[in-house]
Amino acid sequence: MKLALLRHAPTTWNETGRLQGLSDTHLSRAGRAAARAWRLPDRLYGWRRLSSPMLRALETAALAGLRDPEIDPRLREMDWGNWEGKTLDSLRHADPSAMATNEAAGLDFRPADGESPREVRCRFLDLVRDLAADGRNTIAVTHRGVMRAALSATTGWDFTGAPPVRMPRYGLLMLTVDDNAKLSPDDPLVIATGGA
């Protein structure tokens, strides 16, 4: 089966570099315009539709023409804990040594009282097992953290150094899921949506 992951359109927090995680923010005016303008491959409109429960994902789904998606909490963004609302730059400035050590932990990077990328990857893979059992091609509106976890699960990237594939800030990550829930890159792996 095929799995397309679409990141939600921009919010004001995205535009200012703030970590939003589980903060339930709406799309910005520019984000709403971008989602309306996105042109997804025609074949995706006939696929099963899923969405994160976050407002920004649900608004993106509606504006991009992916009406009435099933909501799955496993698609929600990484929990940034006490760091929500802050910027990575401000966190790096506040305690450079501690932040560098945390970032070097890769999959085990953990925000204060938050969730690690490894935990995001585990819940994403739990969803993938269910999707493989269902067998239907699926498009899911989600978040950058989940898409990075999917890229990790697909390529073995451990969240240290740059990702092996450059993902557009707003675009589709295209994957193939086999009957055993093993992920592989689709061709093409990345499709830009245009706009934003």
N, C-alpha and C positions, 0 to 999 in steps of 0.2 A: 504494500500500500504506500501511498505518497502522503507526506505531511508537510504542509506549508506553515511556517511561523511568521506572523506579521506583527511587528512592533507597533504599539499605539502611536498616534500622531502626537505632536508636541503639546506640552502644558506650559504654563508660565514658569513652573519650577524647572522644567527641562531647559527653558530659554535662559534661566539665570544660573544653571549648573547646580541647583539644590538637589540633594538626595531625597527622593520622595517615598520609595518603598511602599509601605502600607498606608501612607497618607493618601486619602481618597480625593484626588484633585481632578477637576474638569479639564478638558482641552482648552487651550488658549484660543483666541480669535484666529490667530495664524494657524493653529493646529486644526481647527474645524475646517478652515478653507483648504488646507493641505489634504485632509482626509477626503473631502468632497472631490478633490481634483485627482486623486490617485487612480491610476488605471491598472487594475490587476489583470493577469491573464484570464481570458474568458472561461477557460476550463474550471477555474477555481470556484466560480459561482454555483456550480452544481454539486460541489463537495459538501460533506458534513461540516457544520460550522460550530466552533467552540470559542469561548472567550473567558478570559480572566474575569473575576467578579468586580474588578476595579472600574470606577466610572470612566476613566480615560480610555480603557480598552472597550467598554461597551459603547461609548460614544463613537469611537473609531469604527467599530464594526457597523453601526447603523449608518454612518456617513459614507463609508466605503461600499455600501450596498450589500453587506453581509448580514442581512436581517435575521432576527430571532435566533441568535446563537445559543447553544447549550452552555451554561456557566459551569466552569470547573475550577475550584479553588487551587488546584495544583499548578495553574497557569499564572497565579498572582506573582507580583514582583518579590524580590528578595526583601526580607525584613531588615531594615537598616537600624533598628533599635533606637538607641539614644542619639544616633547620628542623623536621623531624619530631619530635614530642613536645613542641614548644614551643607557646605561644599567640601569636596575632597581637598581643595587647596587650603581651606581654613583648618581642616583637621591635620594636614601635613605641617602647616605652620605652627600649630599649637604644640605639637610634640613630634618633631621630625623623626627621632630615633624609634619611638614606639610604632609610629605609622609605617616606617620603612620595614621594620621587623614583621609587622602584621601583613603588609602587602607581599612580602617575600614568602609568606606561608601558602600562597597560591590558593588551591581549593579549600584550604583550612583558614583562610583570611576570615576574620570575624569582627563585625562592628560591635561596639559595646551593647550588650543585651539584644543582639541581633542574630541573624542567620548566616551561615557560611555558604559559599558557592557549592560546596560538596552537598550540603543539605538541599539546596535548590535542585541540584542535579539528581539527587535521589528521588525527590518528589516528581520531577519531570519524567524520570525513567519509569516510575510507577504508572504515570499516565500513558506512556508509550506502550507498556505491557497491555493495558486495557484497550488501547487503539489497535494494536496488533491482533488481539483476540476478536475485535469487532470487524476489522478488515476493510472498512470504508476509507477512501481518500478523505483527508481532513485538512481544513484550514483553521488555524487557531490564532486569535488576536491576543497578544501577550505583551511581554516587557523585555527590555534589553538584557536584564539579568538572567531571565529564563532562556533567551536565545543564546547567550554566552554559555550557559550550562549545557544546552543542546549541542553547541559546537564542541564543547569539551567531551561530551559523551560520544560524539560522532568521530572525532579526530584523535582523542587521547590527550588533547591539550590540558595541561595541569594548572592553568591560570597564572603561570609565571611567564614573563616575557610577553611579547605581542601574540595575539591570536594567529593561528596558521593561515587564516583567511580573513581578509579585510571585509567586514560587514558594513554596508551603508548604515548611517544612523537610523534611517527609516527605509525599510525594505523587507523583502521576503527571504527567509532562509528555507531552502527546499531540500527535504530529506526523503529517503526511502526507508521504510520499516519492513523488515522481513517477518515471516511467520513466528520467529523466535524472539521478536522485539529487538533485533539487532539493527542499529542505525547505520546508514551509509549516506554519503553526499549524493544528491540528485544532480542532474546535469540540465541547466546550470544550478550551482549550489546557491547563488545569490542573485536575486532579481531586484533592481531598484524600482521603487514605486513612482518616482518622479516627485516633484515638489519638495517642500521642507528640506 
